[in-house]
Amino acid sequence: MKGARRRLRIGYYNAFSRVYDSFIQMHSSGDSRTSLRDELAASVGVGQGDKVLDLCTGTGAMLPPLSRRVGKDGQVVGVDFSPGMLQRAHDRVADTVNVELCRADVTNLPFEDNTFDGATISHAFYELNGEDIERFLREVHRVLKPGGHFVMMEHEVPTRAVIRMLYYLRILSMGSAKTLGILRHEQEQFESIFQHVEKRLASSGESKIYICTKRDAD
């Protein structure tokens, strides 16, 4: 990211962290948030002893269900570039021994190739600037082990007019018309990086889940 733009976005998310969970809940009034996060954690296919990465972890809502999946011998790493978000994530998981938090840019991850058994991003993919999305997906592919799954959950386009307006304002606020284009062709974007892509609706019907798989090693 360019320096000025990066500082502006960090400041925005530091402030947004105070109301982030309430904002997401407003978009997902039909979802049971706990069961939805458990559904996403189950979709990534990790188990006891595995290592999983939660990208744009925000206030850390995905960390507890992922922690339960990998158990005491596994590890969950939550990544975000906002200190405000990470502070709230820390408050959520302060007593959870198998969770680590890392401040980093998700388009330039500080991890070795083939490190993680799985990776998730929950209701944050559209927060990425359109120009950053391909770099982000290539970085996720790089740090996943062969056969690992990257699972993305995002809202479907809301049916209620007011919420639908907020949904599109959220996307346009990312500052790039390219983001809207990616929204219309997101499966093709995933398929350009990952070897297998599956889309399905979450059980609530208000969120969608993409499961993207890295090719097994030959």
N, C-alpha and C positions, 0 to 999 in steps of 0.2 A: 504494500500500500504506500502511496505517497505520504510523506510525513504529516502534512497539514490535515489531509483527509483522515488519516489514521487517528490523529489526536481528537478530531471532531467526533468520530464514531465511538472512540473509547469513552469520551465524555458523555455522549448520548446514552450509551449502555450502562455507564456507571449510574446515571440518573434513573434510567428505565428499570434498573434492577429493583428499585423500591416498589414498583407496581407490576413487575413482569408476570408473576404468577396469577394475579387477578386479571390481567389482560388476556392471558392464554385461556383462563377459565371462561371468560366472556365469549371467546370464539368457539368454545367447546361445551356449550351448555348442555348438550345431550350426551356427553361423554362422562363416564365415571373415570376421573383422572387416574386413580390408583390402578384400576383394572386395565386401562389403556396403556399405562407405562409397563405393567406386567406383560401385556400382550406384545409390546415392542421388544421387551427383554427376551421373551420366549422366541421371538422371530429371528433373533441374531444367531441362535443355535449354539451358544457357548454353554459349558458345563463346569463342574467342579475342577478347580486348578487352572482354568484358562485365564487368559489375559485379554481384557476388552477395553476399547477406547470409546469414550463418549465425547463427541465433538460439539463445539459451541455449547458446552454443558450448562451455561447460564447459571441459574440458581441451584442446579444439581438435582433436579427432580428425578432424573433417570438413574442416578447413582445408587440409591438403595435397592431397587429391583435388580440391577445388574450385580451388585454386591452379593445379594442372596443367590444368584445364579452361579457365580464362580466359587463361592464359599471361602473359607478361611485360608485355603492354600492358593487361591487365585488372586488376581489383581484387577482393579478397575482404575483407569486413569481418566480424569475429567479435564478437558482443555477448553480454555476461553481466553480472550485477550483483554477482558474487562476486569480490573481489580474489584469493582463493585459487585459484579456477578460472582466472582470467585469467593468473595467474603461471605456472601449469602450461601453459596454452596458449602463452604467450610462450616458455617453454622449448622447446616443440615446434617453433615456427615462427620462432625468432630469426633464422635466416639466409634466410628467405623474403621477398623484396623486395616482392611484390605483396599482402601480407597486412597488415591493420591490425586492432588490437583496440580495443574501445570498451566502457567500463563504463557501462551504462545499464539502465533498467527496460524490458523488452520490451513493456510496455503503454503506454509513452510514449517512443517512439523519437525520437532527436534528428536526424532526417533529413527532407529536403524530400519533398514528394509526388513520386511517379513517378521515384524515384532509381535503383532496382535492376532489373536484368534478370531476376533470380530470387532466391529465398530458400529456406532449408532449416532444418529443426529435426530433430535426430536423437536419439531416445530421451530426450526431455526434455519433450515436450508434456504428459505426465501429471504432470510436476512443478509445472505451473502450478495455482494455486488455482482451483477451479471458477468463482469469481466473476470471475476475471481473464481467462478464456479468450476470451470474446466481445470484450473490449477489445483483447486481443492480436491476434486475427484481423483486427479492423478496422484496427489499426495496420499489420499486414503488408500488407493490401490497399492501404492508403493509399500506402506507400512503394514498392510495385511499379509498374513501368511497365505500360501497357496491353499485354495479351498475355503478361505475365510469369507464371511458374509459382512457386507456393509448394508445396514438397514436404515432407511430414511422414512420418517413419519412426518406428514404435513396435513394441513386442513384441506379438505375438498372445498370447492367454491361454495360459500354459504348460500342457502336458499332465502334467508330473511334479508330484506333490502338493506337495512341499516348495517347489519353485520357484514354483508357483502361489500358495501361501500368501504368499511373499515379494512376489510381484507385487501382490497385493491389499493387503498391508500398506503397500507403497510408495504406492499410490494413496490409501489412507485416511490416510496420514501427511500428506497435503496439507491436512488440516484441514477438508475440506468434503465432505459427502455429495453435494453437487451434482456433484462430479467423477465419481463413479460413474455418475450419470445421464447425463452427457455421454459417458462411455465407451460407454454402451449406444446412444446416438443421435449419435455423432460425425459420421457422414456428413451428417446433416441440419444439424448445426451448421456444417459447412463450406459446405454448399449455401446457407445463409442469407446468406453473405458473398460467396462466389465464384460466377462465372457457369458454370463447368464443374468438376466434381469426378469424378475417377476413382480407384478403389481397386484395388490389386492386391497379391498376395503377393510378397515378395522371393524370390529364387531358392532360398534356404535353406528357405522355408516357415515359419520361426519369427518373422519380422517382416513387417509390412504397410507398404505405402507408399500415401499419398494424394497425388495430384497435383491441385492446385487452381489454376485459371487465372483471371486477371483479364481482363475483357472488353477486346477491342481498342478503340482509340479510333475514334470514328465518323468 
